[in-house]
């Protein structure tokens, strides 16, 4: 099976998953590759992709062969499975996927297939560490079949409520499902309800728990919006992080503490921080005369954080919103949070079977500020006609496509 055929098969697997028990049996047939990797397992409502990418970069610079499994992808699924910053080769991906398809008894879904391919690849390549991001929740997530040496929970917020539950307590319980017996856990700052759930689960599992907040060791000094960088202070010494965003200081603190726990020295951590590349996290693209901001915020908590950062930026005085959402997200709340800050809004439809289309978005279309342009490329062109700066958000699939469209263009 060639790569394109593999992708067609992969994207056709939209059904519910087979579950961890059946997935574990399939992995046994494959020689239990998940048992052969030293995993760092990361869950959380927001921030987990940034934490995973930054931690993997840090371990790589420390001389370790480092696997990274993240989601979603921006352009191609091979982005989700990396070693030392390089995507899994297409032929390797196809071969591993075919291996799984040949032995599955019940069809695995999209994310289960990707998770097993990642386990196979990392085990075969003999990575020193594999940083694994959960796809959804934690307790029932396919990545939870790993055997971590460290677990990280970045944040708790209301997202995927139809699946994970409609309260912070229920969602925290799902995220806390990654906590393993006697395995250390690092947690970011969160509300007391969620913290109580995490604390209780760690106590039951006798897992050493450490809470990490801003100031341990970084505080934010300033943001250089034009350069897309945040200056952090560690004991008075400046560290530059080439990412903007309200929660990046918290994420940096989590990564620092994780790296220290894994034995990495400060010099290498600093170099990793200053050289990491994480697209579509308040990413600033300057194309005269327009500035385009790409941010994959895709739940209300992330949107609220994005708006606060946008309002501090030099571009918020005049801006057009380009947005699109997934229909399994709380797009009603996200649009409501965003719309009051823009006089011109281009609403589009990301390229995904899960995208919210005209049927879901119809209630917004009567708003005078809204123009509905389903095709993403045409929507970007319409946004550019405003002559204003553009904030593009609502889905990683949308911002990834827009980023690809503008790459190499002299102007938007």
C-alpha positions, 0 to 999 in steps of 0.5 A: 500500500502506497502512502496516499492509499494509507492516508485514505484508509486512515482518514476513513477510520472515523468510528469509535475506538475498539478500547484499551483492552482490545488495543492491548491485545493487538499490541501483544501480537506486535511484541508489545512495542509500548513496553520498550520505550521510556515514555513521558506522558502528557495530558491536559486541556491546553498547553500539552502540545507546546509542553511536549514539543519543547520537552522533546527539543530539550531532550534532543539537545541533551543528546538523547534520541527522542521520539515525539507523538503529538496532535493534531497535525497541521498539514500531514499526519506524519507530523504527529510522529517524529524523532529528533524533530524529523517526521516519520518517513512516508514509506516507514509510516506506510509499512508500519500502518500496513503491519497493523492493518494486517493483524487487526481483528476489529477496525481501529479508529484514526487515533488508535492506528496512529498511536500503534504506528508511533509505538512501533516506530519508536521501539524499532528505532530504539529511542531513548525517550518518547514524549507522548501527548494524549489525544483525548482525556487520558484514562481511556486514551490509546496512549495510556497503554504506555509505561511512563517514567514521568507523567505531566498534566498541564491544565484542566478546562471544559473541552470535549464535554460530550465525551469527557463530561460536563464538569471540571471534576469529571474532566479532571478525573479523565486527565488524572487517568494517566497517573500510574502507580508510584510514577512521578507527576508534574501538574500545572496551575489549575482550579481547586476542584480539578486539583483535588481530583488530581491530588486524590488520584495521586494519593491512591496510586502513591505517585509523587506529585509536584505542583508547578506554577509561574515563578518556578523558575520563570516569570515573564518580563516582556513580550516582543510581539514584532519578533514573536518572542517572550522574554522570561526571567530566571533568577534575574537572568533573561531567557528568550522563548520564541513563542507568544501566548499568555500561558507560555510562561507556565508551560516553560516552567513545566518543561524546565522542571521535567527536564531537570527531573530527567537530568538535563542541565540549565545550559542545554535547556536554555538553548532548547528554549531559544531554538524551538519552533512551534508553529501556530501558537500566536505565530506572527507572519509579516507580509507587507502591508498585512500582519497575520496571526495564526493561533490554533486555539480550539476551546473556550479556555484557549480562546479567552487566553488568545484574546487577552494576548491579542488585545496586548498586541500592537495589531488589535487596534485594527483587525479582521477575524478569520475563523472556523471550528470543529463541530464537536467543539464548543463553537457557539461559545468560542464565536461569542467570545471572539466576535465582540472584538472584531467589526469584520469576520470571515467565517470559513470551514476547515478541511475536515469531516469534523468541521462545522459547516453552514448547517452548524454555523447558520445562526451566525450568518445573519450577523452584519459583521460576518461573511461566510466563505466556505473555501479556506483559500478564498476566505483568506483572500477575502480577509486580506481585502480588508487591508487590516491585520488578520487573526486566524483561529478556531482550529489547528486544521484551519490555521495549518491550511492558511499557513501552508497557503501563505508559505513562500508568498510575497504577499497575501 
